[in-house]
Amino acid sequence: MKTYYDNGLKEDNTALRFPSFKNGDGVQKLVASMPDDQALGEWELHTLEDMKWNDNHQCPSKYWSQDIIKSVRWLMRQPAYAKHLIFAPQRCFNSNTPPKRLYTEMHTAD
């Protein structure tokens, strides 16, 4: 994984963007700081038998999943994300005179 991040961070036109990291070591340190929690539960294998809604996939489709509520709870407890989380609505305004209210993210709406 470190080589993957190193290569991705060196490329100019990549979808992999980590502005605060210079190499894969920083990414690995961030991931290592996240507590390994068993609260996510086990991975479950599911099979979609009825694929009539999708003409491109006639045979059954298999996928793995975890409980989404447990996953969100786990993500919300991670120290690496703490400074990026917003728990209350905010009113944002532009710098014009008179200022106009901006609706840019979910937490800036009414």
C-alpha positions in Angstrom: 0.0 0.0 0.0 2.8 2.4 0.8 4.2 2.1 -2.8 0.6 2.7 -4.2 0.3 5.9 -2.1 3.8 7.0 -3.0 3.2 6.6 -6.7 -0.2 8.3 -6.5 1.1 11.3 -4.6 3.9 11.8 -7.2 1.5 12.0 -10.1 0.1 15.4 -11.1 -3.1 14.2 -12.7 -4.3 11.6 -10.3 -7.6 11.1 -8.5 -5.7 10.2 -5.4 -5.2 13.5 -3.6 -3.9 14.0 0.0 -2.7 17.6 0.3 -1.3 17.1 3.8 0.8 14.1 2.8 4.1 14.0 1.0 4.5 10.2 0.8 2.9 7.0 1.8 4.4 7.0 5.3 2.0 9.9 6.4 -1.0 7.9 5.1 0.1 4.8 7.0 0.7 6.8 10.2 -2.8 8.2 9.9 -4.4 4.8 9.4 -2.3 3.3 12.3 -3.7 6.0 14.6 -7.3 4.7 14.0 -8.4 2.3 16.7 -9.0 -1.2 15.5 -12.5 -1.8 16.7 -14.5 -5.0 16.6 -17.7 -3.0 16.9 -18.1 -3.1 13.1 -19.2 -6.7 13.3 -18.5 -9.4 10.8 -18.6 -9.2 7.0 -21.6 -10.9 5.5 -21.9 -12.4 2.1 -25.1 -11.6 0.2 -26.4 -12.9 -3.1 -28.8 -11.0 -5.4 -30.8 -13.8 -7.1 -33.4 -11.6 -8.9 -31.6 -9.4 -11.3 -34.5 -8.6 -13.6 -34.0 -4.9 -13.0 -30.6 -5.0 -14.7 -30.3 -6.5 -18.2 -26.5 -6.5 -18.1 -26.3 -9.0 -15.2 -28.4 -12.0 -15.8 -26.7 -14.3 -13.3 -26.8 -13.9 -9.5 -24.5 -11.1 -8.1 -22.6 -11.6 -4.8 -21.4 -8.8 -2.5 -20.0 -8.4 1.0 -21.3 -5.9 3.5 -21.2 -4.8 7.1 -23.8 -3.1 9.2 -23.9 0.5 8.0 -25.0 1.9 11.4 -22.1 0.2 13.2 -19.7 1.4 10.4 -20.8 5.1 10.8 -20.5 4.9 14.6 -16.9 3.6 14.1 -16.0 6.3 11.6 -17.4 9.0 13.9 -15.1 7.9 16.7 -11.9 8.0 14.7 -9.5 10.7 16.0 -8.2 11.2 12.4 -11.5 12.7 11.3 -12.3 14.7 14.4 -11.2 18.1 13.1 -13.2 17.6 9.9 -16.6 16.7 11.5 -19.4 19.2 11.9 -22.2 18.4 14.4 -24.3 21.6 14.2 -25.8 23.7 11.4 -23.8 26.7 10.3 -24.8 29.8 8.5 -22.2 30.8 5.9 -22.1 34.1 4.1 -20.1 35.5 1.2 -18.0 38.7 1.5 -20.3 40.9 -0.6 -22.0 44.0 0.7 -24.7 43.2 1.7 -23.7 39.6 2.4 -25.6 36.8 0.8 -26.2 33.5 2.6 -24.4 30.5 1.0 -25.8 27.0 0.8 -22.8 24.9 -0.1 -22.9 21.8 2.2 -25.6 19.9 4.0 -24.8 21.5 7.3 -25.3 25.0 5.8 -29.0 24.5 5.0 -32.0 25.2 7.1 
